[in-house]
């Protein structure tokens, strides 16, 4: 019976882990990251796995060392304690090895931070503004589409939405798949933080400041997140829902919102006469 019970619980664990791998929402008893849906999150997964290979041997070594010391050098087995206070070799070792470990961790860590922060060739921009307690989305490249996104109250949830209670919103942020999307983040009142785990995005929204990040969704679907900065009594009730659709579906959505797919181009008139004078002046000196 014990073997059968163990197999049953092992099967439940495997099923639970599979559920984590297919849904971009928090899962009961989930112990892993949400599935990756962007290049940034894939790199975060790789860095996390590297840290696991480093920290597990360290924990095992320290645990074994503690057990050895407790058994070998307890008062019962050593009634006369040693008076040794320093060992130069050991002190050099336990200083040098942690430094080397930190260097091994620092190099990929800095590389990942640079990859997360550098927006390369953005194809579109979405401005995200945090309010108490909802999000506002503006699409400056598509006719300044602008709308608010509020959490759906329990009384308004549809039966199929109850599984994502506290995460469903009335207006989802819609973006196309396989597109470099620049996020401009700010706030209208207090500190907020726009975070979507599956996309590897977490950027503070600060009043009076524009913060920048990016993501490129590799799969269609709805990805959920929440405000990750304590911003008042409604902090737990301002979720994020990013609906990643095909490029054709995104074009249709933009048109339905009254926007346009033509990016704005600001033309600055050039005074050719002044330009020639400015270029010629240094040569004449």
C-alpha positions as CSV (number, residue, x, y, z in Angstrom):
1,X,0.0,0.0,0.0
2,X,2.8,2.4,0.8
3,X,4.4,1.9,-2.6
4,X,1.0,2.5,-4.3
5,X,0.5,5.6,-2.3
6,X,3.9,6.9,-3.1
7,X,3.3,6.2,-6.9
8,X,-0.1,8.0,-6.6
9,X,1.4,11.1,-5.1
10,X,4.3,11.0,-7.6
11,X,1.8,10.9,-10.4
12,X,0.0,13.9,-9.0
13,X,3.2,15.8,-8.7
14,X,4.1,15.1,-12.4
15,X,0.6,16.2,-13.5
16,X,0.9,19.4,-11.4
17,X,4.3,20.2,-13.0
18,X,2.8,19.6,-16.5
19,X,0.1,22.1,-15.7
20,X,2.7,24.6,-14.8
21,X,4.3,24.0,-18.2
22,X,1.2,24.8,-20.2
23,X,-0.5,27.7,-18.5
24,X,0.9,31.2,-18.2
25,X,-0.7,31.8,-14.8
26,X,0.3,31.0,-11.2
27,X,-0.4,27.4,-10.4
28,X,-1.3,25.8,-7.0
29,X,1.8,24.2,-5.5
30,X,3.9,25.5,-8.4
31,X,7.6,25.3,-7.6
32,X,9.1,26.4,-11.0
33,X,9.0,29.4,-13.3
34,X,6.1,30.0,-15.5
35,X,6.7,28.7,-19.1
36,X,8.9,30.9,-21.2
37,X,7.3,32.9,-23.9
38,X,10.1,35.4,-24.8
39,X,13.9,35.4,-25.4
40,X,14.4,37.3,-22.1
41,X,12.6,34.7,-20.1
42,X,14.5,31.9,-21.8
43,X,17.8,33.5,-20.7
44,X,16.4,33.9,-17.2
45,X,15.7,30.2,-17.2
46,X,19.2,29.4,-18.3
47,X,20.7,31.6,-15.6
48,X,18.5,30.0,-13.0
49,X,19.6,26.5,-14.0
50,X,23.2,27.6,-13.9
51,X,22.7,28.9,-10.3
52,X,21.1,25.6,-9.3
53,X,24.2,23.7,-10.5
54,X,26.3,26.0,-8.3
55,X,24.2,26.3,-5.2
56,X,23.3,22.6,-4.8
57,X,27.0,21.4,-4.4
58,X,27.6,24.3,-2.0
59,X,24.6,23.4,0.2
60,X,25.6,19.7,0.2
61,X,29.2,20.5,1.1
62,X,28.3,22.9,3.9
63,X,25.7,20.4,5.3
64,X,28.2,17.6,5.2
65,X,30.8,19.8,6.9
66,X,28.4,20.8,9.7
67,X,27.4,17.2,10.3
68,X,31.1,16.1,10.4
69,X,32.0,18.9,12.9
70,X,29.0,18.1,15.2
71,X,29.9,14.4,15.3
72,X,33.6,14.6,15.3
73,X,34.2,17.6,17.5
74,X,31.4,17.5,20.1
75,X,32.1,17.9,23.8
76,X,31.6,14.2,24.5
77,X,34.3,13.1,22.0
78,X,36.6,16.0,22.7
79,X,36.5,16.8,26.5
80,X,39.7,18.9,26.0
81,X,38.9,21.6,23.4
82,X,41.6,22.6,20.8
83,X,43.0,26.1,21.3
84,X,43.8,26.6,17.6
85,X,42.6,30.1,16.6
86,X,43.9,30.6,13.1
87,X,44.9,28.6,10.0
88,X,46.3,30.7,7.2
89,X,45.8,28.2,4.5
90,X,42.1,27.6,5.3
91,X,41.4,31.3,5.6
92,X,42.9,31.9,2.1
93,X,40.9,29.0,0.7
94,X,37.5,30.1,2.2
95,X,38.2,33.6,0.9
96,X,39.4,32.8,-2.6
97,X,36.9,30.1,-3.5
98,X,33.8,32.3,-2.8
99,X,35.4,35.1,-4.9
100,X,35.8,32.7,-7.8
101,X,32.2,31.5,-7.4
102,X,31.0,35.1,-7.5
103,X,33.0,35.9,-10.6
104,X,31.4,32.8,-12.3
105,X,28.0,34.1,-11.3
106,X,28.6,37.8,-12.1
107,X,29.6,37.3,-15.8
108,X,26.4,35.7,-17.0
109,X,24.4,37.9,-14.6
110,X,25.7,41.2,-16.1
111,X,25.2,39.8,-19.6
112,X,21.6,39.0,-18.8
113,X,21.0,42.4,-17.2
114,X,22.4,44.1,-20.4
115,X,20.2,41.8,-22.6
116,X,17.1,42.7,-20.5
117,X,17.7,46.5,-20.6
118,X,18.9,47.1,-24.2
119,X,16.0,47.7,-26.6
120,X,17.2,46.6,-30.1
121,X,15.3,47.7,-33.2
122,X,11.9,48.2,-31.6
123,X,9.1,47.6,-34.1
124,X,6.4,49.3,-32.0
125,X,6.0,51.1,-28.7
126,X,3.4,50.8,-25.9
127,X,3.2,53.3,-23.1
128,X,2.1,51.8,-19.8
129,X,0.9,54.1,-17.0
130,X,0.1,52.9,-13.6
131,X,-2.8,54.4,-11.6
132,X,-4.4,53.6,-8.3
133,X,-5.5,50.9,-9.1
134,X,-5.6,50.1,-12.8
135,X,-3.4,50.3,-15.9
136,X,-3.6,52.6,-18.8
137,X,-2.2,51.6,-22.2
138,X,-1.3,54.0,-25.1
139,X,-0.2,53.0,-28.6
140,X,1.6,56.1,-30.0
141,X,2.6,54.2,-33.2
142,X,-1.0,53.3,-34.0
143,X,-3.0,56.5,-33.9
144,X,-2.6,57.0,-30.2
145,X,-5.0,54.2,-29.2
146,X,-5.6,54.7,-25.5
147,X,-7.7,52.7,-23.0
148,X,-7.8,51.7,-19.3
149,X,-7.5,48.1,-18.0
150,X,-9.4,47.2,-14.8
151,X,-9.7,44.0,-13.0
152,X,-13.1,42.3,-13.5
153,X,-15.0,42.1,-10.2
154,X,-16.2,38.7,-9.0
155,X,-19.8,39.5,-9.7
156,X,-19.0,40.2,-13.3
157,X,-16.9,37.1,-14.0
158,X,-18.1,34.6,-16.6
159,X,-18.0,30.9,-15.6
160,X,-15.0,30.2,-17.7
161,X,-13.1,33.1,-16.1
162,X,-13.3,31.9,-12.5
163,X,-10.1,29.9,-12.9
164,X,-8.2,33.2,-13.4
165,X,-10.0,35.1,-10.7
166,X,-8.1,38.3,-9.7
167,X,-6.3,38.1,-13.0
168,X,-8.9,38.8,-15.7
169,X,-9.3,42.4,-16.9
170,X,-11.9,44.2,-19.0
171,X,-9.4,45.4,-21.6
172,X,-6.4,43.3,-22.4
173,X,-3.2,44.7,-23.8
174,X,-3.0,43.4,-27.3
175,X,0.3,42.9,-29.2
176,X,1.5,41.0,-32.2
177,X,3.6,37.8,-32.0
178,X,7.3,37.8,-33.0
179,X,7.6,41.6,-32.7
180,X,10.1,43.6,-30.8
181,X,7.9,45.7,-28.5
182,X,9.3,48.6,-26.5
183,X,7.5,49.3,-23.2
184,X,7.6,52.8,-21.8
185,X,6.6,52.7,-18.2
186,X,5.5,55.5,-15.9
187,X,2.9,56.2,-13.2
188,X,0.4,58.9,-12.5
189,X,0.3,58.8,-8.7
190,X,2.6,56.4,-6.7
191,X,5.1,53.7,-7.5
192,X,3.8,50.7,-9.4
193,X,5.6,47.9,-11.2
194,X,4.5,46.3,-14.5
195,X,5.5,42.6,-14.3
196,X,4.6,39.7,-16.6
197,X,6.6,36.6,-15.5
198,X,6.2,34.5,-18.7
199,X,7.5,37.4,-20.8
200,X,10.5,38.1,-18.5
201,X,9.3,41.7,-17.9
202,X,9.3,43.6,-14.6
203,X,9.8,47.3,-14.7
204,X,9.0,49.9,-12.1
205,X,6.5,52.7,-13.0
206,X,7.7,55.9,-11.3
207,X,5.8,59.2,-11.3
208,X,7.6,61.8,-13.4
209,X,10.0,59.3,-14.9
210,X,9.9,57.2,-18.1
211,X,11.4,53.7,-17.7
212,X,12.1,51.5,-20.7
213,X,12.1,47.8,-21.3
214,X,11.1,45.3,-24.0
215,X,9.9,41.9,-24.9
216,X,9.3,39.7,-27.9
217,X,6.5,37.2,-27.5
218,X,7.3,34.0,-29.2
219,X,3.9,32.3,-28.8
220,X,0.3,33.4,-29.2
221,X,-1.8,33.4,-26.0
222,X,-2.8,35.4,-23.0
223,X,0.0,36.1,-20.4
224,X,-0.9,37.3,-17.0
225,X,0.9,39.4,-14.4
226,X,0.3,41.8,-11.5
227,X,1.6,45.0,-10.1
228,X,4.8,44.1,-8.2
229,X,5.2,47.3,-6.2
230,X,3.1,47.8,-3.0
231,X,1.0,50.8,-4.1
232,X,-1.8,51.0,-1.6
233,X,-4.9,49.1,-0.6
234,X,-5.8,48.1,-4.1
235,X,-2.3,46.8,-4.9
236,X,-3.5,43.2,-5.2
237,X,-6.3,44.1,-7.5
238,X,-4.6,45.6,-10.6
239,X,-3.6,42.6,-12.7
240,X,-2.0,42.6,-16.2
241,X,-3.3,40.6,-19.2
242,X,-1.2,40.6,-22.4
243,X,-3.0,39.1,-25.3
244,X,-0.5,38.0,-28.0
245,X,-2.1,37.5,-31.3
246,X,-1.1,37.0,-35.0
247,X,0.0,40.0,-36.9
248,X,-3.2,39.9,-39.1
249,X,-5.3,39.8,-36.0
250,X,-3.4,42.7,-34.5
251,X,-4.0,44.8,-37.6
252,X,-7.7,44.0,-37.4
253,X,-7.7,44.9,-33.7
254,X,-6.0,48.3,-34.4
255,X,-8.6,49.1,-37.1
256,X,-11.5,48.1,-34.8
257,X,-10.0,50.5,-32.2
258,X,-10.0,53.3,-34.8
259,X,-6.2,53.4,-35.0
260,X,-3.8,53.1,-38.0
261,X,-0.9,50.9,-38.9
262,X,1.0,53.8,-40.3
263,X,3.6,55.1,-37.9
264,X,3.8,58.8,-37.3
265,X,6.9,60.5,-38.9
266,X,7.9,63.9,-37.6
267,X,9.3,66.0,-40.4
268,X,11.7,68.7,-39.3
269,X,12.1,71.5,-41.9
270,X,15.7,72.2,-42.7
271,X,17.0,75.6,-43.5
272,X,19.5,74.7,-46.3
273,X,21.0,78.1,-46.3
274,X,21.7,78.1,-42.6
275,X,23.0,74.5,-42.9
276,X,25.5,75.5,-45.6
277,X,26.7,78.4,-43.5
278,X,27.1,76.2,-40.5
279,X,29.1,73.7,-42.5
280,X,31.3,76.3,-44.2
281,X,32.1,78.3,-41.1
282,X,34.6,75.9,-39.5
283,X,36.5,75.6,-42.8
284,X,36.8,79.3,-43.2
285,X,38.4,79.8,-39.8
